[in-house]
Amino acid sequence: MSDDVLVARDVAQYDETAQRAASLVIRRYSTSFGLGSRLLGRTTRRRIEAVYALVRVADEIVDTYGGDGAGRVLEAMRSETHAATSRGWSADLVVHAFARTAQATGIGADLVDPFFDSMAADLSVDVHTQESYERYVYGSAEVVGLMCLRVFLQDAEPPLGPDAPSPPDLVVGARALGAAFQKINFLRDLRADHVERGRSYFPGVRPDDLDDACMVRLLAEIRADVDQARTALPGLPRRPRAAVAATIALYDRLLRRLADTPPAQVLERRVRVPDGEKIVVAGAAALRALREG
């Protein structure tokens, strides 16, 4: 067996090990995101897992570790992500899996840096203005939607080249979907973020401010994002369209539950959709999207 064959085999083994690490992260941390990803083809699903793993681990640096050196650890991860994307290799398995995905799909610094900027903001910004809130949501969530879009468009015929820009209408939808995901979590975690981490994401809204009128306003903002994301569905490749449709259906169901829950209860417990109901809702939406497509 030639040295080149042996090296290629070793590289493939390392890539597979990194990918399994990324897959484990999504299985341990997300049911909704993981459920949607199962509707994707194998290559696309694994790339989405790599994206999720990177952003999840970065978030854990900020929220779970959160020590005095958290900023340095986060910046080290940012630097390693850039370097690994350039050279195609990292000793950090999660970063390695992401770098391979970034090279294949054209995820660049224009998306990576705003994400890390928002993660860093969690270490220094406690109360957001409207301007910092919009900047934070863009970096922490909308760019993640854009990363996923880059992955999805590799399923197109022909696939989108790594250097080609994403279609503008799909960019709008991807950003809206990411924003909806983030804002729903802000609302569900309003008290926990304020009490445990001292943060207030919605401008001018603290737990004591969450009354019926405030709930109506926040839910309307999130609903507008979900509706905007839905308009981009027809432009997505077939299986990503089904996965995104399933995700939007889950957000619809969660918004309905939030609307039916008194503000005091929203602050007492994290509103969620039971796992069995998630499967039914997501499955029905995916099938409908495939039929309509």
VEXZATI-265088 format. One line per 5 residues: number of its first residue (from 1); their letters; for each residue x, z, y of N, C-alpha, C. Coordinates in steps of 0.1 Angstrom, whole numbers, plus 5000, padded with zeros to 4 digits. Example, Ala and Ser with C-alpha at 12.3 -4.5 7.8 and 13.67 -1.06 7.14 Angstrom:
2
1 = as = 5132/5078/4943/5123/5078/4955/5132/5078/4967 ~ 5128/5071/4978/5137/5071/4989/5129/5079/5000
! end
This chain:
293
1 = msddv = 5009/5000/4988/5000/5000/5000/5009/5000/5012 ~ 5006/4991/5022/5015/4990/5034/5013/5002/5043 ~ 5023/5004/5052/5022/5014/5061/5011/5013/5071 ~ 5008/5000/5075/4996/4997/5084/4983/5002/5077 ~ 4982/4999/5065/4969/5003/5058/4968/5018/5057
6 = lvard = 4980/5025/5054/4979/5040/5054/4976/5046/5068 ~ 4982/5040/5078/4979/5045/5092/4964/5043/5095 ~ 4959/5031/5092/4945/5028/5095/4936/5038/5087 ~ 4939/5041/5075/4931/5050/5067/4932/5064/5073 ~ 4944/5068/5078/4945/5082/5084/4937/5082/5097
11 = vaqyd = 4938/5072/5105/4930/5071/5117/4915/5072/5115 ~ 4911/5065/5105/4896/5065/5101/4892/5079/5097 ~ 4901/5086/5089/4898/5099/5085/4897/5109/5096 ~ 4906/5107/5106/4905/5116/5118/4893/5113/5126 ~ 4890/5101/5128/4878/5097/5135/4866/5103/5129
16 = etaqr = 4865/5102/5116/4853/5107/5108/4852/5123/5110 ~ 4864/5129/5109/4864/5144/5111/4859/5148/5125 ~ 4864/5140/5135/4859/5143/5149/4844/5141/5150 ~ 4839/5130/5144/4825/5127/5145/4817/5138/5138 ~ 4822/5143/5127/4814/5154/5120/4814/5166/5129
21 = aaslv = 4824/5169/5136/4824/5180/5145/4813/5178/5156 ~ 4813/5166/5161/4802/5163/5171/4788/5164/5166 ~ 4787/5160/5153/4773/5160/5147/4769/5175/5145 ~ 4779/5183/5141/4775/5197/5139/4771/5204/5152 ~ 4776/5200/5163/4772/5206/5176/4758/5203/5179
26 = irrys = 4754/5191/5177/4740/5187/5181/4730/5194/5171 ~ 4734/5196/5158/4725/5202/5148/4724/5217/5152 ~ 4734/5223/5157/4733/5237/5159/4726/5241/5173 ~ 4727/5231/5182/4722/5235/5196/4709/5228/5200 ~ 4705/5218/5194/4693/5210/5199/4684/5206/5188
31 = tsfgl = 4671/5208/5190/4661/5203/5181/4655/5190/5186 ~ 4651/5190/5199/4645/5179/5206/4655/5167/5207 ~ 4667/5169/5212/4676/5159/5213/4680/5154/5199 ~ 4682/5163/5190/4686/5159/5176/4675/5151/5169 ~ 4662/5155/5172/4651/5148/5166/4650/5133/5171
36 = gsrll = 4652/5131/5184/4651/5118/5189/4663/5109/5183 ~ 4675/5115/5182/4686/5108/5178/4685/5103/5163 ~ 4677/5109/5155/4675/5105/5141/4668/5092/5140 ~ 4662/5087/5151/4655/5075/5150/4664/5063/5153 ~ 4677/5066/5156/4686/5056/5160/4694/5051/5147
41 = grttr = 4700/5039/5149/4709/5034/5138/4721/5043/5137 ~ 4728/5042/5126/4739/5051/5123/4750/5051/5134 ~ 4754/5039/5138/4765/5039/5148/4760/5044/5162 ~ 4748/5040/5166/4743/5045/5179/4741/5060/5178 ~ 4735/5065/5167/4733/5079/5166/4746/5087/5167
46 = rriea = 4756/5083/5160/4769/5090/5161/4775/5090/5175 ~ 4773/5079/5182/4778/5079/5196/4770/5088/5205 ~ 4757/5089/5203/4749/5098/5211/4753/5113/5207 ~ 4756/5115/5195/4760/5129/5191/4773/5132/5198 ~ 4782/5122/5199/4795/5125/5206/4793/5128/5221
51 = vyalv = 4784/5121/5227/4781/5124/5241/4775/5138/5243 ~ 4765/5141/5234/4759/5154/5235/4769/5165/5233 ~ 4778/5164/5223/4788/5174/5220/4797/5177/5231 ~ 4801/5167/5238/4810/5169/5250/4803/5177/5260 ~ 4791/5173/5264/4784/5180/5275/4780/5194/5271
56 = rvade = 4777/5196/5258/4773/5209/5253/4785/5219/5254 ~ 4796/5214/5249/4808/5223/5249/4812/5226/5263 ~ 4811/5217/5273/4814/5220/5287/4805/5230/5292 ~ 4792/5229/5289/4782/5238/5293/4785/5252/5288 ~ 4790/5253/5275/4793/5266/5269/4805/5272/5276
61 = ivdty = 4814/5264/5281/4826/5270/5288/4820/5278/5300 ~ 4810/5272/5307/4805/5278/5319/4796/5290/5316 ~ 4787/5288/5307/4776/5298/5305/4779/5308/5294 ~ 4786/5305/5284/4789/5314/5273/4802/5321/5275 ~ 4813/5314/5278/4826/5320/5281/4825/5326/5295
66 = ggdga = 4824/5317/5305/4822/5322/5319/4832/5332/5324 ~ 4843/5334/5318/4853/5344/5323/4860/5339/5335 ~ 4870/5347/5339/4878/5344/5351/4885/5331/5350 ~ 4889/5327/5338/4896/5315/5336/4887/5303/5333 ~ 4874/5304/5334/4865/5294/5330/4867/5281/5338
71 = grvle = 4870/5282/5350/4873/5270/5358/4885/5263/5354 ~ 4895/5270/5350/4908/5263/5345/4905/5257/5331 ~ 4897/5263/5323/4894/5258/5310/4886/5245/5312 ~ 4876/5245/5321/4868/5234/5323/4876/5222/5329 ~ 4885/5225/5338/4893/5214/5344/4903/5209/5334
76 = amrse = 4907/5217/5324/4916/5212/5314/4908/5202/5305 ~ 4895/5206/5302/4887/5197/5294/4885/5184/5301 ~ 4882/5184/5314/4880/5172/5322/4893/5163/5321 ~ 4905/5169/5323/4917/5161/5323/4919/5155/5309 ~ 4916/5163/5299/4918/5158/5285/4908/5147/5282
81 = thaat = 4896/5148/5287/4886/5137/5285/4891/5124/5291 ~ 4896/5125/5303/4901/5113/5310/4913/5107/5302 ~ 4923/5116/5298/4935/5111/5291/4931/5105/5277 ~ 4922/5112/5270/4918/5107/5257/4911/5094/5258 ~ 4902/5092/5268/4895/5080/5270/4905/5068/5272
86 = srgws = 4916/5071/5279/4926/5061/5282/4934/5058/5269 ~ 4938/5068/5262/4947/5065/5250/4940/5064/5237 ~ 4927/5068/5237/4919/5067/5224/4922/5078/5214 ~ 4927/5090/5219/4931/5100/5210/4931/5114/5217 ~ 4926/5124/5209/4927/5138/5214/4929/5148/5203
91 = adlvv = 4936/5158/5205/4937/5169/5195/4924/5177/5195 ~ 4916/5176/5205/4903/5183/5206/4893/5173/5199 ~ 4887/5178/5188/4879/5169/5180/4866/5164/5188 ~ 4860/5173/5195/4848/5168/5203/4852/5158/5214 ~ 4863/5161/5221/4868/5152/5231/4872/5138/5224
96 = hafar = 4878/5139/5213/4882/5127/5206/4870/5118/5202 ~ 4859/5124/5197/4847/5117/5194/4841/5110/5206 ~ 4841/5118/5217/4836/5112/5230/4844/5101/5235 ~ 4858/5102/5234/4867/5092/5239/4865/5079/5232 ~ 4863/5080/5219/4861/5068/5211/4848/5061/5215
101 = taqat = 4838/5069/5217/4825/5064/5222/4826/5058/5236 ~ 4833/5065/5245/4835/5060/5258/4842/5046/5259 ~ 4852/5045/5251/4860/5032/5250/4851/5021/5245 ~ 4842/5024/5236/4834/5013/5230/4822/5009/5238 ~ 4818/5018/5247/4806/5015/5254/4808/5014/5269
106 = gigad = 4819/5017/5274/4822/5015/5289/4818/5028/5297 ~ 4818/5039/5291/4815/5052/5299/4828/5055/5306 ~ 4828/5055/5319/4840/5057/5327/4840/5070/5335 ~ 4850/5071/5343/4852/5082/5352/4840/5084/5362 ~ 4834/5073/5365/4822/5073/5375/4811/5081/5369
111 = lvdpf = 4810/5083/5356/4800/5092/5350/4806/5105/5346 ~ 4818/5105/5341/4824/5117/5336/4827/5127/5347 ~ 4832/5123/5359/4836/5132/5369/4824/5139/5376 ~ 4813/5132/5379/4801/5139/5384/4796/5150/5375 ~ 4797/5147/5362/4793/5157/5352/4801/5170/5353
116 = fdsma = 4814/5168/5353/4823/5180/5354/4822/5187/5367 ~ 4819/5179/5378/4817/5185/5391/4805/5195/5391 ~ 4794/5191/5384/4782/5199/5384/4785/5211/5375 ~ 4792/5210/5364/4796/5221/5356/4804/5231/5364 ~ 4813/5226/5372/4821/5235/5380/4813/5242/5391
121 = adlsv = 4803/5235/5396/4794/5241/5406/4787/5254/5401 ~ 4785/5254/5387/4778/5266/5382/4787/5279/5383 ~ 4800/5276/5385/4809/5288/5386/4810/5293/5400 ~ 4804/5286/5410/4806/5290/5424/4793/5290/5432 ~ 4783/5282/5428/4771/5281/5436/4760/5289/5429
126 = dvhtq = 4754/5298/5436/4743/5306/5431/4730/5302/5435 ~ 4728/5297/5447/4716/5293/5453/4717/5279/5459 ~ 4709/5270/5455/4710/5256/5458/4701/5252/5470 ~ 4707/5244/5479/4699/5237/5489/4694/5225/5483 ~ 4685/5218/5490/4680/5205/5485/4691/5195/5482
131 = esyer = 4701/5195/5491/4712/5185/5489/4720/5189/5477 ~ 4724/5202/5475/4732/5205/5464/4724/5205/5451 ~ 4711/5207/5452/4703/5206/5440/4702/5192/5435 ~ 4700/5182/5444/4700/5168/5440/4713/5164/5434 ~ 4724/5168/5440/4738/5165/5436/4740/5171/5422
136 = yvygs = 4736/5183/5420/4737/5190/5407/4730/5183/5396 ~ 4717/5180/5399/4709/5174/5389/4715/5160/5385 ~ 4720/5153/5395/4726/5140/5392/4738/5142/5382 ~ 4747/5151/5386/4759/5152/5378/4757/5159/5364 ~ 4747/5169/5363/4745/5176/5351/4736/5169/5341
141 = aevvg = 4728/5160/5346/4718/5154/5338/4716/5139/5339 ~ 4715/5134/5351/4712/5120/5353/4724/5111/5347 ~ 4736/5116/5349/4747/5108/5344/4748/5109/5329 ~ 4743/5120/5323/4742/5120/5308/4732/5110/5303 ~ 4721/5108/5311/4711/5097/5308/4718/5084/5309
146 = lmclr = 4727/5082/5319/4734/5069/5320/4744/5067/5309 ~ 4750/5078/5304/4760/5077/5293/4752/5072/5281 ~ 4740/5078/5278/4732/5074/5267/4728/5060/5268 ~ 4724/5056/5280/4721/5042/5282/4732/5032/5278 ~ 4744/5035/5282/4755/5027/5278/4756/5026/5263
151 = vflqd = 4753/5037/5256/4753/5036/5241/4742/5028/5236 ~ 4730/5030/5242/4718/5023/5237/4720/5007/5238 ~ 4726/5003/5249/4727/4989/5252/4737/4982/5243 ~ 4744/4990/5234/4752/4983/5224/4743/4978/5212 ~ 4731/4982/5212/4721/4977/5203/4714/4965/5207
156 = aeppl = 4717/4960/5219/4710/4948/5225/4716/4936/5218 ~ 4709/4925/5219/4714/4912/5214/4715/4902/5226 ~ 4728/4899/5230/4740/4905/5225/4743/4918/5231 ~ 4752/4926/5225/4755/4939/5230/4761/4938/5244 ~ 4758/4949/5252/4764/4949/5266/4779/4952/5265
161 = gpdap = 4787/4944/5271/4801/4946/5271/4805/4958/5278 ~ 4816/4965/5274/4820/4977/5280/4823/4976/5295 ~ 4826/4964/5300/4829/4962/5314/4817/4957/5322 ~ 4806/4954/5315/4794/4949/5322/4786/4960/5328 ~ 4779/4958/5339/4771/4969/5345/4758/4970/5338
166 = sppdl = 4752/4982/5338/4739/4984/5332/4729/4978/5340 ~ 4718/4973/5335/4707/4967/5343/4701/4977/5352 ~ 4699/4974/5365/4694/4983/5375/4681/4990/5371 ~ 4671/4983/5365/4659/4990/5362/4661/5000/5351 ~ 4670/4998/5342/4672/5007/5331/4680/5019/5336
171 = vvgar = 4688/5017/5346/4696/5028/5353/4686/5038/5359 ~ 4676/5032/5366/4666/5041/5372/4659/5049/5361 ~ 4655/5043/5351/4648/5050/5340/4657/5061/5333 ~ 4669/5057/5331/4678/5067/5324/4681/5079/5333 ~ 4683/5077/5346/4685/5088/5355/4672/5097/5355
176 = algaa = 4661/5091/5356/4648/5099/5356/4646/5107/5344 ~ 4650/5101/5332/4648/5109/5320/4657/5121/5319 ~ 4670/5119/5324/4679/5130/5324/4674/5141/5334 ~ 4669/5136/5346/4665/5146/5356/4653/5154/5350 ~ 4644/5148/5343/4632/5155/5338/4636/5165/5328
181 = fqkin = 4646/5162/5319/4651/5171/5309/4656/5183/5316 ~ 4665/5181/5326/4671/5192/5333/4661/5201/5340 ~ 4652/5195/5347/4642/5203/5355/4633/5211/5347 ~ 4629/5205/5335/4621/5213/5326/4628/5225/5321 ~ 4641/5224/5318/4648/5236/5314/4650/5246/5326
186 = flrdl = 4652/5241/5338/4652/5250/5350/4640/5258/5350 ~ 4628/5252/5348/4616/5259/5349/4614/5269/5338 ~ 4617/5265/5326/4616/5274/5314/4625/5285/5315 ~ 4637/5283/5321/4647/5294/5322/4648/5300/5335 ~ 4638/5299/5343/4639/5304/5357/4643/5319/5358
191 = radhv = 4636/5327/5351/4640/5342/5351/4653/5344/5345 ~ 4656/5338/5333/4669/5341/5327/4681/5336/5336 ~ 4679/5325/5342/4690/5320/5351/4692/5330/5362 ~ 4681/5335/5368/4682/5344/5379/4688/5357/5375 ~ 4682/5363/5365/4686/5377/5361/4700/5377/5354
196 = ergrs = 4702/5368/5345/4714/5369/5337/4726/5362/5343 ~ 4723/5352/5351/4735/5344/5357/4735/5344/5372 ~ 4724/5350/5378/4724/5350/5393/4722/5337/5399 ~ 4716/5327/5392/4714/5313/5398/4700/5310/5401 ~ 4698/5302/5412/4685/5297/5415/4687/5282/5417
201 = yfpgv = 4681/5274/5408/4684/5259/5410/4673/5253/5419 ~ 4661/5255/5417/4650/5249/5426/4652/5255/5440 ~ 4654/5247/5450/4655/5252/5463/4644/5260/5468 ~ 4647/5272/5472/4636/5281/5478/4627/5287/5467 ~ 4631/5286/5454/4622/5292/5444/4630/5302/5436
206 = rpddl = 4625/5314/5436/4630/5325/5428/4619/5330/5419 ~ 4621/5338/5409/4610/5342/5400/4598/5347/5407 ~ 4600/5355/5417/4589/5361/5425/4580/5351/5432 ~ 4586/5339/5434/4579/5328/5441/4571/5319/5432 ~ 4572/5321/5419/4565/5312/5410/4550/5316/5408
211 = ddacm = 4542/5310/5417/4528/5312/5416/4521/5299/5412 ~ 4508/5298/5412/4501/5286/5407/4505/5274/5416 ~ 4505/5276/5429/4508/5265/5438/4523/5259/5435 ~ 4532/5269/5433/4546/5265/5431/4547/5258/5417 ~ 4540/5262/5407/4540/5256/5394/4534/5241/5395
216 = vrlla = 4524/5240/5403/4518/5226/5404/4528/5217/5411 ~ 4535/5222/5421/4545/5214/5428/4556/5210/5419 ~ 4562/5219/5412/4573/5217/5403/4569/5208/5391 ~ 4558/5210/5386/4553/5201/5374/4551/5187/5379 ~ 4546/5186/5391/4544/5172/5397/4557/5165/5399
221 = eirad = 4567/5172/5403/4581/5166/5405/4586/5161/5391 ~ 4584/5170/5381/4589/5166/5368/4581/5155/5362 ~ 4568/5155/5364/4559/5145/5359/4563/5131/5365 ~ 4567/5131/5377/4571/5118/5384/4583/5113/5377 ~ 4593/5122/5373/4605/5117/5366/4601/5112/5353
226 = vdqar = 4593/5118/5345/4589/5114/5332/4582/5100/5333 ~ 4573/5099/5342/4566/5086/5344/4576/5075/5348 ~ 4586/5078/5356/4596/5068/5360/4604/5064/5348 ~ 4607/5073/5339/4615/5070/5327/4607/5061/5318 ~ 4594/5064/5317/4586/5056/5308/4585/5041/5312
231 = talpg = 4587/5038/5325/4586/5024/5329/4598/5016/5324 ~ 4609/5022/5320/4621/5015/5315/4620/5012/5300 ~ 4610/5018/5293/4610/5016/5278/4610/5002/5274 ~ 4602/4993/5280/4602/4979/5274/4616/4972/5275 ~ 4625/4976/5284/4638/4970/5285/4648/4975/5275
236 = lprrp = 4645/4985/5267/4655/4991/5258/4655/4983/5245 ~ 4666/4982/5237/4666/4977/5224/4656/4985/5215 ~ 4653/4979/5204/4642/4983/5196/4643/4998/5191 ~ 4653/5002/5184/4654/5015/5179/4657/5026/5191 ~ 4665/5023/5200/4666/5032/5212/4653/5034/5219
241 = raava = 4645/5023/5220/4632/5024/5226/4623/5034/5219 ~ 4623/5034/5205/4615/5043/5198/4620/5057/5200 ~ 4633/5059/5200/4639/5072/5202/4635/5078/5216 ~ 4637/5070/5226/4633/5075/5240/4618/5077/5241 ~ 4610/5069/5235/4596/5071/5235/4592/5084/5229
246 = atial = 4599/5087/5218/4596/5100/5211/4600/5112/5220 ~ 4612/5110/5227/4616/5121/5236/4606/5123/5248 ~ 4602/5112/5253/4592/5113/5264/4579/5119/5260 ~ 4575/5116/5248/4563/5122/5242/4564/5137/5241 ~ 4576/5142/5237/4579/5156/5236/4578/5163/5250
251 = ydrll = 4584/5156/5260/4583/5161/5273/4569/5162/5278 ~ 4561/5151/5275/4547/5152/5279/4540/5164/5273 ~ 4542/5166/5260/4536/5178/5254/4541/5191/5260 ~ 4554/5192/5263/4559/5204/5269/4553/5206/5283 ~ 4552/5196/5291/4546/5197/5304/4532/5202/5303
256 = rrlad = 4525/5197/5293/4511/5201/5291/4510/5216/5288 ~ 4519/5221/5280/4520/5235/5276/4523/5243/5289 ~ 4533/5238/5296/4537/5246/5309/4525/5247/5318 ~ 4518/5236/5320/4506/5235/5329/4495/5245/5325 ~ 4494/5247/5311/4484/5256/5306/4488/5271/5305
261 = tppaq = 4501/5273/5309/4506/5287/5308/4507/5293/5322 ~ 4501/5305/5323/4501/5312/5337/4516/5315/5341 ~ 4519/5314/5354/4532/5316/5359/4539/5328/5353 ~ 4531/5339/5353/4537/5352/5348/4542/5351/5334 ~ 4535/5343/5325/4540/5341/5311/4552/5332/5310
266 = vlerr = 4552/5322/5320/4564/5313/5320/4576/5321/5322 ~ 4575/5332/5330/4587/5340/5333/4590/5350/5322 ~ 4580/5353/5314/4582/5362/5303/4588/5356/5290 ~ 4585/5344/5287/4589/5338/5275/4592/5323/5277 ~ 4601/5318/5269/4605/5304/5271/4594/5295/5264
271 = vrvpd = 4587/5287/5272/4576/5279/5267/4583/5268/5258 ~ 4578/5266/5246/4583/5255/5238/4572/5249/5229 ~ 4575/5238/5223/4566/5231/5214/4571/5234/5200 ~ 4562/5240/5191/4567/5243/5177/4573/5231/5170 ~ 4582/5234/5161/4589/5223/5155/4580/5213/5147
276 = gekiv = 4570/5219/5140/4561/5210/5133/4554/5201/5142 ~ 4549/5206/5153/4542/5198/5163/4552/5187/5169 ~ 4564/5191/5171/4574/5181/5176/4575/5169/5167 ~ 4576/5172/5154/4578/5161/5144/4566/5151/5145 ~ 4554/5157/5145/4542/5148/5146/4541/5140/5159
281 = vagaa = 4544/5147/5170/4543/5140/5183/4553/5129/5184 ~ 4566/5133/5180/4577/5123/5182/4575/5111/5172 ~ 4570/5114/5160/4568/5103/5150/4557/5094/5155 ~ 4546/5099/5160/4536/5090/5164/4540/5082/5176 ~ 4548/5088/5185/4552/5080/5197/4562/5069/5193
286 = alral = 4571/5072/5184/4581/5063/5179/4574/5051/5172 ~ 4564/5053/5164/4557/5043/5157/4550/5034/5167 ~ 4544/5040/5177/4536/5033/5187/4546/5024/5195 ~ 4557/5029/5198/4567/5021/5206/4572/5009/5198 ~ 4574/5011/5185/4579/5000/5176/4568/4990/5175
291 = reg = 4556/4994/5173/4545/4984/5172/4543/4976/5185 ~ 4543/4983/5196/4541/4976/5209/4553/4967/5212 ~ 4565/4971/5208/4576/4963/5210/4576/4950/5202
! end
